[in-house]
Amino acid sequence: MSDADHTDTTAQTGSRDRAWSRRRLLGTAGAALTMSVGLAGCLGSGGSDPFETDEPQGEPIDGEGVTWDDLGDLEGELTVYSGRTRDQIDPLFAKLEEFYPDFSIARDYDSNEAQLNSLVEEGESTPADLFYTQSSGALAALKSEGLARTLPTDVQDAVPENKRDPDGEWTGASGRVRAVQFNSDTWSRSELPTDIFAYATDERFAGEVSTRPNSGTFRSFIVAMLELEGEERTREWVRRLLEDQDVTLYSSGTQQAEAVANGEVSVGLGNQYYAARIIGNQPDAPLDVTFTQNDPGSLFNVSGVAVLSGAEKPNLAAEFVRHVLAVEGQQFFVDTNGEYPVVDGVAYDGPLPSLEALEPPSFDLNELGDLEPAIDLLREEGMTV
């Protein structure tokens, strides 16, 4: 563990000595409990699971804010197929590897679609232990293929049911919300509608509004609109954005948020975290965020993780998930990615309104498992980049 990480840990627990004592105690207890299992692992291929069960190797995770020092130590190697981009998740992987010198992660980065195709093709023979993705839809698709393993009870209970699979086969790791990004030199929050449909019909937004139709979360938003509002109204929304508002289309969420901050367009319909990153780094940037109310325009979605049914190290993978849901993991998403925590015991202290201040629609995130209806509709209406 590096000095820097140890300092971080100390700040979160309030006592360096207590942190080390706690870790040594857990390590000793863990060694006693798993001695036979550990020997079996050492005598195996070197890639076997270091833990006997998926029960907590230290303290269980809960919704009150457990820290890494409360949990069991990670050791061995995990293979993660990630649909999240390297810049979004690699710093967390590196932080864990620094914290646990005997732990490493073999990363495989690609699109959600490519990872899902690989996992379906590989089935139980996959070398991956975990699937980590930016959208609940991809996790729901994994579940529908029968490729996800049921998570331990403490992991399920740590996350509210609306931020995970109710059947416990995947869990949200961080939250993102569809938002209205706006240039604060052009608009005040009170001037902007709280109805997503107004952005396609209000003449004030002609030539001013932008979105990013190639992203998985935009397609998830369209699926939610189809479910909540019906195909006719969804198709009309897309058509009017294109024909009446001359919507500007971006292929990058970061590029879109920067364009709003620079005044190239004054309104961006996108995920809140792209704006949060800019505001966090440049507090004086003329960029702000507001949210629609109780409609698909403020859909809450999650990035999340599932332990694979074919995992060689499912118990180590379960302990890894506990670390993602612990205070340090949740705070990483707030500080680095501008996302919301999914564990109630970890407070959001970023630059945007808290989740409690928002009014997202009620929606079963498993409904986002099939994005084809959204892709078909967008292609038919010509909203593509």
N, C-alpha and C positions, 0 to 999 in steps of 0.2 A: 504494500500500500504506500503510495507516495505521501510526502509531507503535506502537499497541498490537499490531497483528499482527506488525510487524517484531520487537517484543520477544519475542513468542511464538516466532517463527522462530529468533531468536537462542538462546533457551533450549533449543530442540530440536537445534540444530546445534552449539552451544557457542561460536560465533564470529560476531558481527555482520559483521565485515569479510569473513570467509570466505563468509558467506552471500551478501552483495552481489556479491563477486567471482565467485562461482560462477554467480549469476544472470546477470551481465553476460556471462560467458564463454559460457554456454548460449545467451543471446540472440543473441550475435554469430554463433556457430556455426549456430544455427537460421536466422538471416537469410541467411547465405551459402548454406545448403543449400536454402532454400526461396524464394530471391529471385524466380525466375520464377513459382513457384506463387503467392507473395504478390501479385505484380503482377496475375496472373490474377484472384485474389480481389478485389483493389481495383477492377479494371475491370468486375467482374461486378455482380450485383445488390446487393452489399453484404451479402448473406446467405449467400454461398458459403463452402465449407469453407476455412479458412485453411491447412490442411495437405494435403500431396499424398498421403500414405499414412497408414495406421493404425499404422505402426511408431512406436516411442517418439520423441517430439520432443526429449527430453533423455535422461536415464537411463531404462532400462526399470524397470518396477515389479517387485519381487520379494517373497519371503516373509520378508525379513530386516529390514524397517523402513526403507524409502526415504522421504525427506522431500520436501515440496513444492519445496524449493530444488534438489533433485536432478533434478526433472522438468522437462519443457518448459513454457514459459509458455502460459497460456490466453489466447486473444484471440478476439473475435467474440461472437456470441450463440448460445446453445443454447436449444431449447424442450424443456421437460421436462413430461411428463404424470406427475403424482405421485398414487399411491394412499396415500402416507403423508400424515398431517395436517400442516398448516402448522407447528404448534409443534414437530413432531418433526424437521423437515428444513430449514425455512427458515433457521435460524441458520447452518447449514453453507453454504447457497447464499450468504448474505450475507457470510460470512467469505471465501469464494472471490472474490466480487466486490470486496471491499476489498483483497484480496491482489493481484488483477490488475485494475487500473483499466480496461483495454481489453476486459474480459470481462463479460458479463451473462447472466442466465438468465431466460427468459420462463417463468413458473411457471403450471401449470394443475393446481389441486387438485380432486380429487373422489374418490369411492369407487373401490375396485379394479374393481368390476363396471361402473361407469359408464365408467371409463377404458378397460377392455377392450372394451366395446361400441363406444366411439368409434373405437378403433384398428382393430377388425375392419371397421367401416363405412368408415373412411377408407382402409384398406389402404395401398398404396404412395403415395397422395396425402396422407398425414398430414403436418401441419406439425410434428409432434413428432420430435425426434432421439432421445430417451431415454424409457423407461418405468421409473419408480422406484416400488417398491411395498413394502408391509409383509409380504408373504407369498410364499414360493417357489411356492405354488400358482398365484398369478396369473401369475408368470413362466413356469411350465410351460404354462399355458393359452395364453399369448402364443406360446410356442415351437410348440405344437401347431397353431396357426393359420398357421405359416410366416412370422411377422412379426418374428422376431428375427434379428439378424445375428451371425455367428460372431465372437467377441471375439479380439483379438490373442493370440498365444501367451504373451507375457510376463504378460498379465493373467490368463489361465487358470492359468498355473503358479504365480502368487502366492497362490492360494487353494486350500486342500486340496479334493480332489474331493468330499468329503461335504458341502461348504458351497457348492457351485456345480453348474451343469449339467455332467455328464461330457462332453457334446458341445460345451461351450464357448459356448452361445448366451445364457446369462445367468450372472451371478455374485452370490453373497451379498455384501452390503456390511456387515452387522452381524448379530450372533446374538442370538436370544432363546430362552428355554427355558421350557417349561411347568413350573410350580412350585407348591408348597404354601406360600402365605402364611399366617402364623399370628400371633395376638396372644401376645406373649411373657409377658404377665401371666397368661395362662390356661394356656398349654402350654409345655413345654420341648421341644427338638428330639427328645430321646430318647423322648418319649412318642408321637410321631407315626409312623404307618406309612410304610414305604417301598414300599407296594403301592397303586397308585391304586384298586384295587377295594375296598380296605378302607374307603375314605371313604364308600362307598355302603352298607356293611353293618355297620360298627362302631357300636353303639348310643351310644357316647360322642359321636358327631358329629350326632346327631339335633337339628335346629334350630340347629346351629352352623356348617354348611358353606354356602358360596356359590360361584357361578360366573357366567360371562358368556357366554350362548349365542349372542349376535348377532355375535360377533367372528369375523373370518376365521381367526384363529389357533386359536380354540376349534373351529371347524368342521374345520380341518386336523387338529387333535388327534383329533376323532371319526373322520375318514377314516383316520388312522393306526391307531386302535383297531380299526376295521373290518378293515383289512388284516392286523393283527398278531394279533387275538383272535377275529375272526369276528363276524357280525351278531348272533347270538343273545346272546353275552356282552355285546356293546356295548349292545344294546337293554335287557338286564337291568340294566346299570349305570345307564343313564339313568333307567329306570323306578324303581329303588330309591332313587335320589337324590330323585326327586320324591315318591314315595309314602311311603317309610320315613323319610327324613332331612328332609323338608320343606325342601329346598334353597332358599336365597334367591337370586334371579336379579337381576343388575344389567345395565344396558345400557352402562355405562362402566367401563373397567378402572381408571381413576383413582378413581372413586367406590367401587369395590369394595375397593381397597387401603386407602383412607381409612377405610372402614367397619370393616375388620379392625383397623386401628391404633386406632380409637376404641372398639373392643369391641362394636360393634353385632352383628357375627358374629365368631367367633374363628378361623375357617379360610376361606381363599379359594383356590380352584383357578383359577389364572390365570397370566399371563406374569410372569416374575421382575422385569422392568424397572419395572413400576409400583411395586412395593415398593422397589426399589433407589433410585428417585428420592426417595421419602419418607425413606428411611433416610439417603440422602446429604445431604438438606437438614435433617433432624431426627434426628441420631444418637441422641437419647434417646427417640424414639418407641418404644412397646412393640410393635414389629413386627419379625418376622424371617421367614426363608425357609428351607425345606428342599425336598428333591427325592425323588421316588420313584426306584426303581432298575430300569433295563432294562425299562421298560414305557412305554406311550404317555403316562403322566402326566409324564414328563420328556423329551418330544419336543423335540429341537433343531430349530429352524426359523430361517430368515434373512429379513431384509428384503433386497432386492436390486435390481439394475439390469440392464437390457438395452438395447443399441443397436438401434434399429429398422431393419428392412430398407429402409424408405422414407425414412430419415434424409437430410436435405440436407447435414448436416455430420458424417458418420460418423467422420472422423478426429479432429475436435475432440471429439466425444463419447467416443471411445476414450481420449483424453488426460484428459478429465474423470473417467472411471472410474478411471484410475491415481491421480488425486488423492484420490478417495474411499477407495482402498485404501492410501494413504500414511499415514505416522504421524499427521499432523494430522487427517486424515479419520477414522481409526480411533479416535483418542483422543477426538474429538468425541462419538462414540457412547457411549463409556464415561462421559465426564464429564457430558454433557447429557441423554442418553436412558437411562442405566443399562443399556446393552446390552453384549454381548461383542464384542471384535474378531474378525474372521474370518481375519486374517493372523497366522500363528504368531509372526512377529518382533515383534509389538506385544503387550506384556504387559497383562493385565487387572489394574487396580489399584483396582477399585470395592469397594463394601461387602459384596458377596456372595461365596460360594465361587468359586474359579476353575473354568473349564471342565474342567480336568484332574481336579478333585475330583468331577465328576459322572459318572453312568453312564446316559447317554441310550441308547435303543434304536437299533440300526442301521436306517436307513430311507432309501430313495431319495426325495429331496424332489420329484422330478418326479411321484411318485405322488399329490401333493397338487393336481394340476392340475384335477381334477374334484371339486368340493365338493357336487355335487347329492345323492349318496347320504347325506351327513351332514345336509344341509338337510332332505331328505325324512324321514329317521329322527327328527330332532328335532321336526319338525312333527307327525309321526304320534304321537309320545309326549307331545306337549304341552309340550316344553321350549323355549319361545319368549318373547321380550319385545318 
